[in-house]
């Protein structure tokens, strides 16, 4: 009889080790009613931690898992839209941080047959469950997960007539992946991007021994993203593309606010400017 409480205690300790870390995490993970964004792309994530479902007649593609606590929301949201989690064939990831990859191991268990694809440069961090991160150290662990297949830049994931391209936009992590695709709605083709994070929150950008080329990677990412044709602007955090405001506009019957070319360009400009200022300040402090 004593084994049961001990076992339950171990489960609690295991769950708590990967739980949301602070009030900001909980704020990012508030429930959101799922909705169609455009074409066959649906929003199934939380208030700021995003997750996207791309549906096809041959099964579905899911981008990002959020926290472990986000997974039940994703599951419920997919059901609300009339789809089934078990029909997800591919799980994709923007990058190997706990707020985007923390629930992937659980999603794999729930879907049973879905294949998890990861960028080659992020595989070590995924296998370590976020430990020994070049900037966060061991601060944000998550349940370690091993991908079923590994890709490099330019990989195309094809399913049921859809094709998603992996664009390695490194910096935030070494394998940070911005996915691009094209959807058709009302006889118009739209270029869609799911931007991986391009911020550097508290990062050591100058002489980082665990990521020596971090500035070079960010520079290449900004240049690449500026050259990428984008009509529909989506990202790994809702605040990057004014998710809450756009949901309200969509409900009010406005023309699709997620078609936002100007917003995409403005986001890149703001992000690059903030990054340059961060580098400048760190160089000054090194003197």
Beta strands, then each sheet from edge to edge (+ up, - down):
strand 1: 35-38
strand 2: 41-43
strand 3: 52-56
strand 4: 59-63
strand 5: 88-92
strand 6: 115-119
strand 7: 149-151
strand 8: 156-159
strand 9: 162-168
strand 10: 177-185
strand 11: 188-195
strand 12: 232-235
sheet 1: 1+ 2- 3+ 4- 5- 6- 7-
sheet 2: 8+ 9- 10+ 11- 12-
end
